[in-house]
Amino acid sequence: MSETITAEDFLSAVSFNTEGLVPAIAQDAKTGLVLMMAWMNRETLKATLETGEVTYWSRSRGEVWRKGATSGHTQKLVEAWVDCDGDTLLMKVEQTGPACHTGAVSCFYRKRGP
Amino acid sequence: MSETITAEDFLSAVSFNTEGLVPAIAQDAKTGLVLMMAWMNRETLKATLETGEVTYWSRSRGEVWRKGATSGHTQKLVEAWVDCDGDTLLMKVEQTGPACHTGAVSCFYRKRGP
């Protein structure tokens, strides 16, 4: 129950917010672990699709952020998915090293206890 | 490599945006399938943690949205996770029926082809 669409249709399907951004969830393609969520603009989404190097827009630094450019903890794109209303992306990736800047495998390392 | 924190600390760890919202990713607790992403405010996050019924804030309708309230396609909370900087949540859920309003199992049913 999935559709395969062209890269062009994929880009057209994405609905960027008023800041020109869309949230992108990164999931480990092998383990299914959800690694992080960050933002992309049209430029970094295109770069991600074209190069296979997952690239975000850093809202805090206001610049293009090729994941792992400084840390070496890159994400190689395996599959790119867009949701029903085009306002969220799911990137299945091959993660090198920890995804989180804290050194944790995933940014989601804190869990609500009982 | 995970920490368990109290519900109180969990709520304190969350950083709501200027609209008072935080994105919440819903993942099927059993299969690992990423189902959808939607938004919560403090009230609906508290309701989710207290009742175990995953509850969002509908930005389009401007109202509390207990998932499945009309469709019956509810999400029962299994685990709640918060990310490193507190600006994204990951809810592992037990999903009844399809998660997507289109009838798809997951909202992410469109994939970029080669």
gemmi code that builds the backbone of each chain (N, CA, C; Angstrom):
import gemmi

chains = {
    "A": [
        ("MET", (0.838, -1.206, 0.000), (0.000, 0.000, 0.000), (0.870, 1.252, 0.000)),
        ("SER", (1.696, 1.373, -1.053), (2.489, 2.586, -1.183), (2.626, 2.926, -2.659)),
        ("GLU", (2.843, 4.197, -2.918), (2.964, 4.693, -4.287), (4.383, 5.170, -4.500)),
        ("THR", (4.909, 4.913, -5.683), (6.212, 5.467, -6.031), (5.990, 6.628, -6.989)),
        ("ILE", (6.562, 7.775, -6.657), (6.388, 8.959, -7.501), (7.760, 9.489, -7.920)),
        ("THR", (7.766, 10.287, -8.973), (9.043, 10.821, -9.463), (9.581, 11.873, -8.481)),
        ("ALA", (10.858, 12.168, -8.606), (11.472, 13.180, -7.749), (10.785, 14.529, -7.946)),
        ("GLU", (10.373, 14.803, -9.183), (9.686, 16.065, -9.491), (8.332, 16.121, -8.778)),
        ("ASP", (7.549, 15.039, -8.893), (6.252, 14.992, -8.222), (6.422, 15.023, -6.707)),
        ("PHE", (7.505, 14.419, -6.252), (7.788, 14.414, -4.813), (7.959, 15.853, -4.331)),
        ("LEU", (8.787, 16.596, -5.026), (9.022, 18.001, -4.653), (7.739, 18.818, -4.721)),
        ("SER", (6.918, 18.568, -5.741), (5.655, 19.307, -5.883), (4.678, 18.956, -4.759)),
        ("ALA", (4.811, 17.742, -4.239), (3.874, 17.289, -3.199), (4.154, 17.925, -1.849)),
        ("VAL", (5.347, 18.509, -1.697), (5.733, 19.044, -0.393), (5.162, 20.443, -0.173)),
        ("SER", (4.590, 20.607, 0.977), (3.982, 21.874, 1.353), (4.875, 22.506, 2.429)),
        ("PHE", (5.624, 23.519, 2.040), (6.515, 24.196, 2.989), (5.697, 25.180, 3.833)),
        ("ASN", (6.101, 25.382, 5.073), (5.357, 26.297, 5.945), (5.686, 27.754, 5.604)),
        ("THR", (5.141, 28.686, 6.374), (5.307, 30.115, 6.058), (6.778, 30.537, 6.122)),
        ("GLU", (7.604, 29.746, 6.810), (9.038, 30.030, 6.860), (9.792, 29.307, 5.743)),
        ("GLY", (9.037, 28.590, 4.898), (9.672, 27.863, 3.802), (10.311, 26.556, 4.236)),
        ("LEU", (9.835, 26.019, 5.368), (10.451, 24.808, 5.920), (9.440, 23.667, 6.041)),
        ("VAL", (9.993, 22.465, 6.072), (9.168, 21.270, 6.289), (9.930, 20.357, 7.257)),
        ("PRO", (9.237, 19.767, 8.236), (9.935, 18.862, 9.153), (10.259, 17.527, 8.484)),
        ("ALA", (11.444, 17.021, 8.764), (11.885, 15.739, 8.203), (12.307, 14.824, 9.345)),
        ("ILE", (11.657, 13.686, 9.410), (11.975, 12.665, 10.402), (13.041, 11.749, 9.794)),
        ("ALA", (14.109, 11.473, 10.539), (15.112, 10.517, 10.058), (14.941, 9.213, 10.834)),
        ("GLN", (14.795, 8.141, 10.088), (14.629, 6.817, 10.685), (15.711, 5.893, 10.151)),
        ("ASP", (16.315, 5.125, 11.030), (17.310, 4.156, 10.591), (16.631, 3.123, 9.691)),
        ("ALA", (17.116, 3.022, 8.459), (16.470, 2.157, 7.466), (16.531, 0.685, 7.850)),
        ("LYS", (17.556, 0.317, 8.607), (17.707, -1.100, 8.956), (16.960, -1.467, 10.228)),
        ("THR", (17.163, -0.661, 11.288), (16.615, -1.024, 12.595), (15.220, -0.453, 12.846)),
        ("GLY", (14.824, 0.564, 12.084), (13.530, 1.211, 12.317), (13.566, 2.229, 13.447)),
        ("LEU", (14.733, 2.403, 14.072), (14.849, 3.380, 15.158), (14.642, 4.799, 14.614)),
        ("VAL", (13.780, 5.557, 15.282), (13.621, 6.959, 14.899), (14.795, 7.726, 15.509)),
        ("LEU", (15.560, 8.391, 14.664), (16.825, 8.996, 15.084), (16.695, 10.455, 15.511)),
        ("MET", (15.966, 11.244, 14.734), (15.898, 12.682, 14.980), (14.812, 13.290, 14.108)),
        ("MET", (14.533, 14.553, 14.365), (13.676, 15.331, 13.484), (14.352, 16.674, 13.289)),
        ("ALA", (14.436, 17.112, 12.053), (15.000, 18.433, 11.775), (14.235, 19.014, 10.584)),
        ("TRP", (14.670, 20.172, 10.111), (13.897, 20.890, 9.099), (14.666, 20.991, 7.785)),
        ("MET", (13.924, 21.007, 6.706), (14.517, 21.213, 5.384), (13.780, 22.367, 4.692)),
        ("ASN", (14.496, 23.093, 3.858), (13.827, 24.010, 2.928), (13.908, 23.367, 1.531)),
        ("ARG", (13.364, 24.047, 0.538), (13.331, 23.439, -0.793), (14.737, 23.110, -1.290)),
        ("GLU", (15.659, 24.010, -1.025), (17.039, 23.841, -1.484), (17.696, 22.602, -0.846)),
        ("THR", (17.543, 22.448, 0.460), (18.221, 21.317, 1.123), (17.491, 20.002, 0.845)),
        ("LEU", (16.170, 20.081, 0.620), (15.454, 18.865, 0.219), (15.944, 18.417, -1.163)),
        ("LYS", (16.051, 19.358, -2.089), (16.568, 19.025, -3.428), (17.970, 18.442, -3.333)),
        ("ALA", (18.815, 19.073, -2.516), (20.191, 18.576, -2.341), (20.175, 17.152, -1.791)),
        ("THR", (19.288, 16.902, -0.833), (19.173, 15.566, -0.245), (18.791, 14.535, -1.294)),
        ("LEU", (17.789, 14.879, -2.114), (17.310, 13.938, -3.131), (18.357, 13.735, -4.231)),
        ("GLU", (19.065, 14.789, -4.561), (20.028, 14.700, -5.671), (21.350, 14.049, -5.279)),
        ("THR", (21.806, 14.343, -4.066), (23.127, 13.836, -3.672), (23.055, 12.571, -2.814)),
        ("GLY", (21.893, 12.343, -2.173), (21.782, 11.206, -1.264), (22.415, 11.475, 0.094)),
        ("GLU", (22.969, 12.684, 0.262), (23.528, 13.086, 1.567), (22.442, 13.916, 2.266)),
        ("VAL", (21.913, 13.410, 3.369), (20.786, 14.098, 3.995), (21.243, 15.454, 4.533)),
        ("THR", (20.533, 16.485, 4.095), (20.923, 17.872, 4.340), (19.716, 18.647, 4.858)),
        ("TYR", (19.915, 19.296, 5.999), (18.836, 20.038, 6.641), (19.095, 21.535, 6.539)),
        ("TRP", (18.111, 22.302, 7.047), (18.297, 23.722, 7.243), (18.381, 23.941, 8.748)),
        ("SER", (19.493, 24.468, 9.226), (19.633, 24.728, 10.659), (18.932, 26.030, 10.995)),
        ("ARG", (17.850, 25.929, 11.760), (17.097, 27.126, 12.134), (17.895, 27.973, 13.121)),
        ("SER", (18.663, 27.306, 14.011), (19.424, 28.069, 15.006), (20.600, 28.812, 14.375)),
        ("ARG", (21.266, 28.178, 13.417), (22.413, 28.829, 12.793), (22.030, 29.586, 11.520)),
        ("GLY", (20.810, 29.318, 11.016), (20.378, 29.989, 9.794), (21.247, 29.635, 8.607)),
        ("GLU", (21.584, 28.334, 8.512), (22.429, 27.925, 7.377), (22.170, 26.484, 6.967)),
        ("VAL", (22.632, 26.152, 5.766), (22.541, 24.785, 5.264), (23.359, 23.881, 6.173)),
        ("TRP", (22.781, 22.728, 6.503), (23.434, 21.818, 7.448), (23.455, 20.413, 6.840)),
        ("ARG", (24.573, 20.124, 6.186), (24.724, 18.752, 5.692), (25.097, 17.905, 6.885)),
        ("LYS", (24.175, 17.009, 7.243), (24.350, 16.208, 8.449), (25.702, 15.496, 8.426)),
        ("GLY", (26.496, 15.714, 9.468), (27.783, 15.037, 9.565), (28.926, 15.803, 8.926)),
        ("ALA", (28.638, 16.979, 8.354), (29.698, 17.747, 7.673), (30.853, 18.041, 8.621)),
        ("THR", (30.546, 18.319, 9.883), (31.637, 18.563, 10.834), (31.905, 17.345, 11.719)),
        ("SER", (30.848, 16.635, 12.119), (31.017, 15.498, 13.043), (31.431, 14.213, 12.332)),
        ("GLY", (31.183, 14.132, 11.046), (31.419, 12.873, 10.324), (30.256, 11.902, 10.462)),
        ("HIS", (29.254, 12.281, 11.258), (28.114, 11.393, 11.489), (27.030, 11.629, 10.439)),
        ("THR", (27.370, 11.218, 9.231), (26.514, 11.479, 8.074), (25.298, 10.561, 8.025)),
        ("GLN", (24.344, 11.006, 7.208), (23.166, 10.190, 6.921), (23.078, 10.015, 5.410)),
        ("LYS", (23.085, 8.766, 4.994), (22.942, 8.459, 3.576), (21.484, 8.121, 3.317)),
        ("LEU", (20.896, 8.793, 2.359), (19.478, 8.579, 2.083), (19.233, 7.202, 1.469)),
        ("VAL", (18.293, 6.476, 2.040), (17.903, 5.181, 1.491), (16.540, 5.312, 0.806)),
        ("GLU", (15.578, 5.902, 1.513), (14.241, 6.130, 0.941), (13.710, 7.467, 1.435)),
        ("ALA", (13.013, 8.186, 0.555), (12.373, 9.452, 0.939), (10.866, 9.299, 0.773)),
        ("TRP", (10.130, 9.636, 1.836), (8.669, 9.515, 1.843), (8.061, 10.875, 2.193)),
        ("VAL", (6.884, 11.139, 1.630), (6.166, 12.367, 1.972), (4.779, 11.957, 2.477)),
        ("ASP", (4.260, 12.701, 3.453), (2.989, 12.260, 4.034), (1.786, 12.749, 3.226)),
        ("CYS", (0.600, 12.330, 3.652), (-0.656, 12.538, 2.911), (-0.892, 13.994, 2.544)),
        ("ASP", (-0.631, 14.922, 3.456), (-0.886, 16.326, 3.140), (0.396, 17.104, 2.835)),
        ("GLY", (1.490, 16.387, 2.669), (2.726, 16.998, 2.167), (3.465, 17.865, 3.157)),
        ("ASP", (3.052, 17.828, 4.421), (3.719, 18.735, 5.353), (4.707, 18.069, 6.314)),
        ("THR", (4.999, 16.799, 6.065), (6.064, 16.125, 6.830), (6.761, 15.112, 5.925)),
        ("LEU", (8.082, 15.010, 6.091), (8.879, 14.049, 5.331), (9.403, 12.961, 6.264)),
        ("LEU", (9.597, 11.793, 5.693), (10.229, 10.701, 6.422), (11.402, 10.223, 5.579)),
        ("MET", (12.602, 10.360, 6.139), (13.800, 9.938, 5.433), (14.324, 8.660, 6.091)),
        ("LYS", (14.352, 7.594, 5.328), (14.977, 6.373, 5.847), (16.440, 6.459, 5.467)),
        ("VAL", (17.287, 6.306, 6.451), (18.700, 6.611, 6.250), (19.626, 5.515, 6.752)),
        ("GLU", (20.835, 5.585, 6.224), (21.922, 4.772, 6.760), (22.757, 5.757, 7.577)),
        ("GLN", (22.729, 5.592, 8.884), (23.377, 6.532, 9.796), (24.791, 6.061, 10.115)),
        ("THR", (25.755, 6.950, 9.966), (27.123, 6.669, 10.411), (27.315, 7.275, 11.791)),
        ("GLY", (27.685, 6.471, 12.764), (27.886, 6.974, 14.129), (26.569, 7.375, 14.761)),
        ("PRO", (26.662, 8.056, 15.924), (25.443, 8.474, 16.605), (24.756, 9.601, 15.834)),
        ("ALA", (23.413, 9.611, 15.861), (22.680, 10.677, 15.170), (22.658, 11.949, 16.009)),
        ("CYS", (22.762, 11.801, 17.335), (22.571, 12.946, 18.230), (23.898, 13.626, 18.578)),
        ("HIS", (23.849, 14.942, 18.694), (25.058, 15.690, 19.033), (25.532, 15.378, 20.455)),
        ("THR", (24.656, 14.752, 21.277), (25.040, 14.365, 22.643), (25.850, 13.067, 22.639)),
        ("GLY", (25.909, 12.414, 21.494), (26.590, 11.118, 21.410), (25.636, 9.944, 21.510)),
        ("ALA", (24.361, 10.257, 21.761), (23.356, 9.185, 21.817), (23.054, 8.701, 20.397)),
        ("VAL", (22.724, 7.438, 20.291), (22.404, 6.833, 18.994), (21.239, 7.586, 18.346)),
        ("SER", (20.235, 7.870, 19.166), (19.057, 8.607, 18.706), (18.867, 9.828, 19.595)),
        ("CYS", (18.304, 10.889, 19.047), (17.989, 12.071, 19.868), (16.885, 11.770, 20.889)),
        ("PHE", (16.134, 10.718, 20.644), (15.040, 10.352, 21.560), (15.572, 9.343, 22.572)),
        ("TYR", (16.240, 9.837, 23.613), (16.827, 8.936, 24.609), (16.197, 9.121, 25.989)),
        ("ARG", (15.241, 10.044, 26.104), (14.552, 10.244, 27.385), (13.099, 9.799, 27.275)),
        ("LYS", (12.730, 8.946, 28.190), (11.433, 8.281, 28.138), (10.667, 8.595, 29.414)),
        ("ARG", (9.397, 8.829, 29.255), (8.553, 9.083, 30.420), (8.386, 7.763, 31.190)),
        ("GLY", (8.720, 7.793, 32.457), (8.590, 6.621, 33.306), (7.189, 6.484, 33.855)),
        ("PRO", (6.973, 5.429, 34.630), (5.634, 5.167, 35.158), (5.301, 6.146, 36.306)),
    ],
    "B": [
        ("MET", (21.016, 2.729, 26.393), (21.389, 4.138, 26.376), (20.142, 5.012, 26.364)),
        ("SER", (19.321, 4.857, 27.420), (18.148, 5.720, 27.529), (17.905, 6.016, 28.997)),
        ("GLU", (17.262, 7.137, 29.229), (16.963, 7.584, 30.597), (15.464, 7.537, 30.797)),
        ("THR", (15.057, 7.145, 32.002), (13.642, 7.217, 32.332), (13.433, 8.401, 33.262)),
        ("ILE", (12.508, 9.267, 32.915), (12.248, 10.458, 33.728), (10.769, 10.483, 34.146)),
        ("THR", (10.482, 11.250, 35.175), (9.092, 11.322, 35.657), (8.231, 12.096, 34.657)),
        ("ALA", (6.929, 11.939, 34.793), (5.998, 12.656, 33.908), (6.183, 14.162, 34.090)),
        ("GLU", (6.472, 14.586, 35.304), (6.673, 16.012, 35.583), (7.927, 16.520, 34.861)),
        ("ASP", (9.032, 15.793, 35.009), (10.268, 16.174, 34.317), (10.095, 16.114, 32.804)),
        ("PHE", (9.295, 15.170, 32.379), (9.034, 15.029, 30.945), (8.374, 16.303, 30.421)),
        ("LEU", (7.338, 16.731, 31.106), (6.627, 17.956, 30.695), (7.553, 19.171, 30.736)),
        ("SER", (8.406, 19.238, 31.767), (9.331, 20.372, 31.879), (10.369, 20.370, 30.761)),
        ("ALA", (10.679, 19.177, 30.272), (11.716, 19.055, 29.237), (11.226, 19.526, 27.875)),
        ("VAL", (9.910, 19.646, 27.722), (9.361, 19.985, 26.405), (9.413, 21.484, 26.162)),
        ("SER", (9.899, 21.829, 25.000), (10.029, 23.216, 24.587), (8.974, 23.475, 23.503)),
        ("PHE", (7.910, 24.174, 23.882), (6.846, 24.470, 22.919), (7.271, 25.658, 22.045)),
        ("ASN", (6.826, 25.677, 20.809), (7.208, 26.779, 19.916), (6.399, 28.047, 20.233)),
        ("THR", (6.589, 29.068, 19.427), (5.931, 30.356, 19.722), (4.405, 30.248, 19.654)),
        ("GLU", (3.918, 29.209, 18.978), (2.466, 28.982, 18.933), (2.002, 28.057, 20.066)),
        ("GLY", (2.971, 27.671, 20.930), (2.622, 26.783, 22.039), (2.476, 25.332, 21.626)),
        ("LEU", (3.112, 24.975, 20.516), (2.953, 23.614, 19.983), (4.288, 22.887, 19.888)),
        ("VAL", (4.208, 21.567, 19.883), (5.394, 20.730, 19.690), (4.999, 19.588, 18.736)),
        ("PRO", (5.863, 19.256, 17.771), (5.529, 18.149, 16.880), (5.685, 16.799, 17.579)),
        ("ALA", (4.740, 15.906, 17.311), (4.778, 14.567, 17.902), (4.702, 13.530, 16.791)),
        ("ILE", (5.711, 12.690, 16.741), (5.768, 11.596, 15.769), (5.089, 10.390, 16.404)),
        ("ALA", (4.193, 9.746, 15.673), (3.585, 8.507, 16.166), (4.192, 7.327, 15.428)),
        ("GLN", (4.703, 6.386, 16.198), (5.332, 5.192, 15.625), (4.635, 3.955, 16.171)),
        ("ASP", (4.341, 3.008, 15.322), (3.737, 1.762, 15.780), (4.739, 1.042, 16.701)),
        ("ALA", (4.314, 0.812, 17.930), (5.216, 0.248, 18.942), (5.669, -1.166, 18.586)),
        ("LYS", (4.847, -1.879, 17.852), (5.207, -3.265, 17.518), (6.033, -3.359, 16.247)),
        ("THR", (5.564, -2.709, 15.187), (6.214, -2.885, 13.885), (7.329, -1.875, 13.613)),
        ("GLY", (7.325, -0.756, 14.352), (8.317, 0.289, 14.100), (7.928, 1.203, 12.949)),
        ("LEU", (6.787, 0.946, 12.321), (6.336, 1.798, 11.206), (6.029, 3.209, 11.727)),
        ("VAL", (6.583, 4.206, 11.052), (6.241, 5.588, 11.403), (4.880, 5.887, 10.782)),
        ("LEU", (3.925, 6.256, 11.613), (2.537, 6.370, 11.184), (2.147, 7.768, 10.729)),
        ("MET", (2.559, 8.776, 11.486), (2.118, 10.147, 11.208), (2.910, 11.118, 12.068)),
        ("MET", (2.750, 12.396, 11.780), (3.266, 13.442, 12.650), (2.163, 14.463, 12.816)),
        ("ALA", (1.928, 14.876, 14.045), (0.935, 15.918, 14.291), (1.435, 16.763, 15.461)),
        ("TRP", (0.631, 17.707, 15.908), (1.096, 18.671, 16.894), (0.349, 18.532, 18.212)),
        ("MET", (1.025, 18.822, 19.294), (0.391, 18.840, 20.619), (0.681, 20.183, 21.277)),
        ("ASN", (-0.254, 20.638, 22.095), (0.053, 21.745, 23.000), (0.208, 21.150, 24.411)),
        ("ARG", (0.460, 22.001, 25.395), (0.697, 21.480, 26.737), (-0.504, 20.685, 27.247)),
        ("GLU", (-1.675, 21.199, 26.961), (-2.911, 20.565, 27.440), (-3.092, 19.170, 26.831)),
        ("THR", (-2.893, 19.051, 25.517), (-3.133, 17.745, 24.888), (-1.990, 16.775, 25.190)),
        ("LEU", (-0.783, 17.303, 25.410), (0.309, 16.419, 25.835), (0.007, 15.860, 27.228)),
        ("LYS", (-0.429, 16.719, 28.135), (-0.797, 16.261, 29.480), (-1.913, 15.218, 29.405)),
        ("ALA", (-2.910, 15.497, 28.582), (-4.030, 14.553, 28.419), (-3.524, 13.210, 27.899)),
        ("THR", (-2.601, 13.270, 26.946), (-2.028, 12.044, 26.379), (-1.320, 11.232, 27.460)),
        ("LEU", (-0.487, 11.921, 28.263), (0.285, 11.227, 29.296), (-0.634, 10.694, 30.404)),
        ("GLU", (-1.670, 11.443, 30.724), (-2.540, 11.049, 31.841), (-3.556, 9.966, 31.465)),
        ("THR", (-4.089, 10.066, 30.249), (-5.143, 9.119, 29.866), (-4.633, 7.948, 29.039)),
        ("GLY", (-3.460, 8.120, 28.390), (-2.951, 7.074, 27.507), (-3.634, 7.078, 26.146)),
        ("GLU", (-4.576, 8.003, 25.947), (-5.228, 8.161, 24.639), (-4.497, 9.299, 23.925)),
        ("VAL", (-3.821, 8.983, 22.830), (-3.003, 10.007, 22.177), (-3.906, 11.115, 21.612)),
        ("THR", (-3.600, 12.339, 22.031), (-4.452, 13.494, 21.753), (-3.593, 14.631, 21.214)),
        ("TYR", (-3.985, 15.156, 20.056), (-3.227, 16.214, 19.393), (-3.989, 17.532, 19.467)),
        ("TRP", (-3.357, 18.576, 18.941), (-4.026, 19.836, 18.711), (-4.165, 19.983, 17.197)),
        ("SER", (-5.392, 20.079, 16.727), (-5.606, 20.246, 15.294), (-5.393, 21.702, 14.934)),
        ("ARG", (-4.320, 21.965, 14.158), (-4.044, 23.341, 13.753), (-5.088, 23.829, 12.744)),
        ("SER", (-5.577, 22.924, 11.874), (-6.549, 23.360, 10.858), (-7.913, 23.654, 11.492)),
        ("ARG", (-8.309, 22.857, 12.462), (-9.621, 23.071, 13.079), (-9.531, 23.937, 14.333)),
        ("GLY", (-8.289, 24.132, 14.829), (-8.115, 24.926, 16.041), (-8.805, 24.324, 17.246)),
        ("GLU", (-8.685, 22.989, 17.369), (-9.351, 22.332, 18.512), (-8.610, 21.073, 18.946)),
        ("VAL", (-8.923, 20.641, 20.158), (-8.361, 19.401, 20.691), (-8.820, 18.249, 19.800)),
        ("TRP", (-7.894, 17.362, 19.496), (-8.172, 16.263, 18.567), (-7.698, 14.951, 19.207)),
        ("ARG", (-8.647, 14.299, 19.865), (-8.313, 12.980, 20.396), (-8.369, 12.029, 19.213)),
        ("LYS", (-7.198, 11.500, 18.882), (-7.067, 10.669, 17.683), (-8.088, 9.522, 17.731)),
        ("GLY", (-8.881, 9.426, 16.688), (-9.859, 8.345, 16.607), (-11.199, 8.679, 17.231)),
        ("ALA", (-11.354, 9.898, 17.778), (-12.612, 10.267, 18.449), (-13.797, 10.110, 17.495)),
        ("THR", (-13.587, 10.461, 16.224), (-14.701, 10.280, 15.279), (-14.521, 9.032, 14.418)),
        ("SER", (-13.283, 8.724, 14.035), (-13.036, 7.580, 13.134), (-12.987, 6.240, 13.867)),
        ("GLY", (-12.731, 6.279, 15.173), (-12.524, 5.036, 15.909), (-11.094, 4.526, 15.790)),
        ("HIS", (-10.279, 5.206, 14.978), (-8.891, 4.770, 14.761), (-7.969, 5.389, 15.815)),
        ("THR", (-8.154, 4.914, 17.016), (-7.455, 5.477, 18.175), (-5.998, 5.042, 18.246)),
        ("GLN", (-5.250, 5.798, 19.036), (-3.859, 5.461, 19.340), (-3.716, 5.356, 20.844)),
        ("LYS", (-3.306, 4.187, 21.298), (-3.079, 3.985, 22.723), (-1.594, 4.187, 22.974)),
        ("LEU", (-1.272, 5.034, 23.928), (0.126, 5.335, 24.214), (0.836, 4.146, 24.853)),
        ("VAL", (1.972, 3.777, 24.289), (2.793, 2.706, 24.862), (4.025, 3.322, 25.543)),
        ("GLU", (4.718, 4.186, 24.823), (5.890, 4.881, 25.385), (5.921, 6.315, 24.859)),
        ("ALA", (6.343, 7.258, 25.722), (6.491, 8.653, 25.306), (7.953, 9.035, 25.468)),
        ("TRP", (8.525, 9.584, 24.396), (9.938, 9.988, 24.370), (10.044, 11.466, 23.989)),
        ("VAL", (11.036, 12.131, 24.548), (11.291, 13.528, 24.178), (12.729, 13.625, 23.685)),
        ("ASP", (12.979, 14.472, 22.692), (14.323, 14.499, 22.105), (15.285, 15.387, 22.908)),
        ("CYS", (16.538, 15.401, 22.480), (17.627, 16.055, 23.206), (17.351, 17.511, 23.555)),
        ("ASP", (16.776, 18.258, 22.604), (16.516, 19.665, 22.907), (15.052, 19.956, 23.198)),
        ("GLY", (14.279, 18.901, 23.390), (12.908, 19.048, 23.881), (11.922, 19.590, 22.870)),
        ("ASP", (12.328, 19.676, 21.605), (11.388, 20.277, 20.658), (10.695, 19.291, 19.718)),
        ("THR", (10.859, 18.006, 19.980), (10.095, 16.989, 19.246), (9.786, 15.815, 20.173)),
        ("LEU", (8.591, 15.257, 20.014), (8.175, 14.098, 20.793), (8.063, 12.875, 19.891)),
        ("LEU", (8.276, 11.729, 20.477), (8.072, 10.463, 19.779), (7.135, 9.627, 20.631)),
        ("MET", (5.970, 9.316, 20.082), (4.986, 8.517, 20.797), (4.945, 7.129, 20.173)),
        ("LYS", (5.301, 6.133, 20.961), (5.131, 4.762, 20.458), (3.726, 4.337, 20.854)),
        ("VAL", (2.989, 3.884, 19.872), (1.560, 3.671, 20.072), (1.087, 2.311, 19.593)),
        ("GLU", (-0.087, 1.960, 20.126), (-0.822, 0.822, 19.610), (-1.940, 1.427, 18.774)),
        ("GLN", (-1.838, 1.267, 17.481), (-2.777, 1.902, 16.552), (-3.940, 0.958, 16.245)),
        ("THR", (-5.155, 1.460, 16.382), (-6.331, 0.704, 15.950), (-6.714, 1.179, 14.551)),
        ("GLY", (-6.776, 0.276, 13.590), (-7.131, 0.649, 12.211), (-6.038, 1.475, 11.573)),
        ("PRO", (-6.353, 2.051, 10.405), (-5.356, 2.863, 9.709), (-5.106, 4.176, 10.450)),
        ("ALA", (-3.859, 4.647, 10.424), (-3.538, 5.917, 11.075), (-3.959, 7.101, 10.216)),
        ("CYS", (-3.995, 6.901, 8.904), (-4.210, 8.030, 7.986), (-5.686, 8.186, 7.624)),
        ("HIS", (-6.098, 9.445, 7.462), (-7.499, 9.710, 7.110), (-7.830, 9.224, 5.699)),
        ("THR", (-6.784, 8.923, 4.903), (-7.007, 8.396, 3.548), (-7.308, 6.900, 3.574)),
        ("GLY", (-7.142, 6.279, 4.732), (-7.334, 4.842, 4.840), (-6.024, 4.075, 4.769)),
        ("ALA", (-4.935, 4.795, 4.511), (-3.619, 4.146, 4.480), (-3.174, 3.823, 5.909)),
        ("VAL", (-2.433, 2.739, 6.027), (-1.928, 2.321, 7.327), (-1.112, 3.447, 7.962)),
        ("SER", (-0.251, 4.049, 7.160), (0.592, 5.166, 7.593), (0.336, 6.352, 6.664)),
        ("CYS", (0.514, 7.547, 7.183), (0.386, 8.747, 6.338), (1.524, 8.830, 5.318)),
        ("PHE", (2.607, 8.116, 5.580), (3.759, 8.133, 4.673), (3.625, 6.972, 3.679)),
        ("TYR", (2.818, 7.175, 2.645), (2.592, 6.106, 1.681), (3.119, 6.482, 0.291)),
        ("ARG", (3.703, 7.674, 0.137), (4.274, 8.090, -1.146), (5.785, 8.182, -1.040)),
        ("LYS", (6.432, 7.481, -1.937), (7.881, 7.319, -1.884), (8.492, 7.854, -3.160)),
        ("ARG", (9.609, 8.522, -3.005), (10.315, 9.016, -4.179), (10.928, 7.836, -4.918)),
        ("GLY", (10.608, 7.721, -6.192), (11.154, 6.643, -7.011), (12.515, 7.008, -7.559)),
        ("PRO", (13.103, 6.095, -8.314), (14.444, 6.329, -8.849), (14.410, 7.356, -9.993)),
    ],
}
model = gemmi.Model(1)
for chain_id, residues in chains.items():
    chain = gemmi.Chain(chain_id)
    for i, (resn, *xyz) in enumerate(residues, 1):
        res = gemmi.Residue()
        res.name, res.seqid = resn, gemmi.SeqId(i, " ")
        for name, pos in zip(("N", "CA", "C"), xyz):
            atom = gemmi.Atom()
            atom.name, atom.element = name, gemmi.Element(name[0])
            atom.pos, atom.b_iso = gemmi.Position(*pos), 0.0
            res.add_atom(atom)
        chain.add_residue(res)
    model.add_chain(chain)
structure = gemmi.Structure()
structure.add_model(model)
structure.setup_entities()
